[in-house]
């Protein structure tokens, strides 16, 4: 493999990792992780998202 291709793969991996971590930490409040009601709120919002976007979630399931 060429050096340019390895650099491209490394950079794209770091970029995807940074975007994923930003998404996770922007939606989850770290200081509330010990609170059980926060988990219930997350579960309710996830359930409502899945039920409202059923077709999109089925497509994601078969793609990935």
C-alpha positions in Angstrom: 0.0 0.0 0.0 1.3 3.4 -0.8 2.0 6.0 1.9 -0.6 8.4 0.6 -3.3 5.8 0.8 -2.3 4.9 4.4 -2.4 8.6 5.3 -5.8 8.9 3.7 -7.2 5.9 5.7 -5.7 7.2 8.9 -7.1 10.7 8.5 -10.5 9.4 7.5 -10.5 7.0 10.5 -9.7 9.9 12.9 -12.3 12.1 11.3 -15.0 9.5 11.7 -14.0 8.9 15.3 -14.1 12.6 16.1 -17.5 13.0 14.5 -18.8 10.0 16.4 -17.4 11.2 19.7 -18.8 14.7 19.2 -22.3 13.2 18.4 -22.2 11.0 21.5 -20.9 13.7 23.9 -23.2 16.4 22.6 -26.3 14.3 23.2 -25.4 12.6 26.5 -24.9 14.7 29.7 -21.9 13.2 31.5 -22.8 14.7 34.9 -26.2 12.9 34.9 -24.9 9.3 34.2 -25.5 8.4 37.8 -29.2 9.4 37.7 -31.6 6.5 36.9 -34.3 8.9 35.6 -31.9 10.1 32.9 -31.6 6.6 31.6 -35.4 6.4 31.5 -35.5 9.7 29.5 -32.9 8.4 27.0 -34.9 5.1 26.6 -38.1 7.0 26.0 -36.5 9.3 23.4 -34.9 6.3 21.7 -38.2 4.4 21.6 -40.0 7.3 20.2 -37.3 7.9 17.5 -37.4 4.2 16.5 -41.2 4.1 16.3 -41.5 7.3 14.3 -38.8 6.4 11.8 -39.5 2.7 11.3 -38.9 2.6 7.5 -35.6 4.4 7.8 -34.5 2.1 10.7 -35.3 -1.0 8.6 -33.2 0.4 5.7 -30.3 1.1 8.1 -30.6 -2.4 9.5 -30.3 -4.1 6.1 -27.5 -1.8 4.9 -25.3 -2.3 8.0 
